[in-house]
């Protein structure tokens, strides 16, 4: 069985973090009934959700890039 490269592991963690974040956001949205109220509260929630998702994605992509650069600098064969 082949072990995962650090870049693959970082990518899997990124996907997992986004899935968990979205699951939490949908649960909060449904529990608070914001979709029924609409208006400004829903708008603020969606903007906040989008900003947090973008920050998590940027953080995860930075980790993937750092892992790929570290591997490339080590002289190991590339995995792309």
Backbone torsions as a table, in degrees:
resi	resn	phi	psi	omega
1	UNK	NA	130.0	-178.4
2	UNK	-83.6	136.1	177.8
3	UNK	-80.9	153.8	179.9
4	UNK	-75.5	144.3	173.8
5	UNK	-74.9	158.7	177.4
6	UNK	-57.5	-34.8	179.8
7	UNK	-67.8	-41.5	178.4
8	UNK	-65.5	-40.6	178.4
9	UNK	-63.9	-42.7	178.8
10	UNK	-63.8	-38.3	177.9
11	UNK	-66.0	-42.1	177.9
12	UNK	-63.4	-38.6	177.7
13	UNK	-66.6	-36.7	177.0
14	UNK	-62.3	-49.0	179.7
15	UNK	-61.6	-43.7	178.5
16	UNK	-61.4	-41.9	179.9
17	UNK	-64.0	-40.9	179.3
18	UNK	-67.5	-40.9	179.0
19	UNK	-63.0	-45.0	179.7
20	UNK	-65.2	-43.9	178.7
21	UNK	-59.0	-45.9	-179.9
22	UNK	-66.0	-38.2	177.9
23	UNK	-63.2	-42.4	178.1
24	UNK	-65.1	-43.8	-178.7
25	UNK	-63.2	-42.7	179.3
26	UNK	-66.0	-39.8	178.4
27	UNK	-62.3	-43.4	178.3
28	UNK	-65.3	-41.6	179.8
29	UNK	-60.8	-45.4	-179.2
30	UNK	-70.6	-41.1	-178.0
31	UNK	-66.8	-32.9	-178.1
32	UNK	-90.0	-6.3	179.7
33	UNK	56.7	33.2	179.6
34	UNK	-66.1	-32.1	-179.1
35	UNK	-66.0	-25.0	177.6
36	UNK	-82.0	-34.5	180.0
37	UNK	-76.6	-39.7	179.5
38	UNK	65.3	-156.2	175.8
39	UNK	69.3	-149.7	-172.5
40	UNK	-65.4	-39.6	-178.3
41	UNK	-61.5	-43.2	178.6
42	UNK	-64.5	-41.8	179.0
43	UNK	-60.2	-46.6	-179.6
44	UNK	-63.8	-41.3	179.2
45	UNK	-61.8	-47.5	-178.1
46	UNK	-65.8	-40.2	177.1
47	UNK	-63.3	-43.7	177.8
48	UNK	-62.8	-44.1	178.4
49	UNK	-60.2	-43.1	179.9
50	UNK	-64.9	-43.7	179.5
51	UNK	-64.4	-43.5	178.9
52	UNK	-65.5	-40.2	177.4
53	UNK	-61.5	-41.7	178.9
54	UNK	-64.9	-40.1	178.2
55	UNK	-65.7	-42.4	178.2
56	UNK	-64.4	-41.9	179.2
57	UNK	-64.5	-43.2	179.4
58	UNK	-63.7	-42.6	177.7
59	UNK	-61.8	-46.3	-179.2
60	UNK	-65.1	-41.9	178.7
61	UNK	-66.7	-34.5	175.9
62	UNK	-62.7	-40.9	179.0
63	UNK	-65.9	-40.3	177.8
64	UNK	-62.7	-46.5	-179.5
65	UNK	-62.7	-42.1	179.4
66	UNK	-64.1	-39.6	179.1
67	UNK	-66.3	-40.6	179.2
68	UNK	-67.1	-40.8	178.4
69	UNK	-65.7	-38.7	179.2
70	UNK	-64.6	-40.2	179.2
71	UNK	-69.1	-41.7	180.0
72	UNK	-62.9	-38.0	-180.0
73	UNK	-73.1	-18.5	-178.5
74	UNK	-82.8	-8.4	-179.8
75	UNK	87.1	2.4	179.2
76	UNK	-74.5	154.4	178.1
77	UNK	-64.0	145.5	-179.1
78	UNK	-73.6	151.2	-178.5
79	UNK	-109.5	22.3	179.6
80	UNK	-111.9	NA	NA
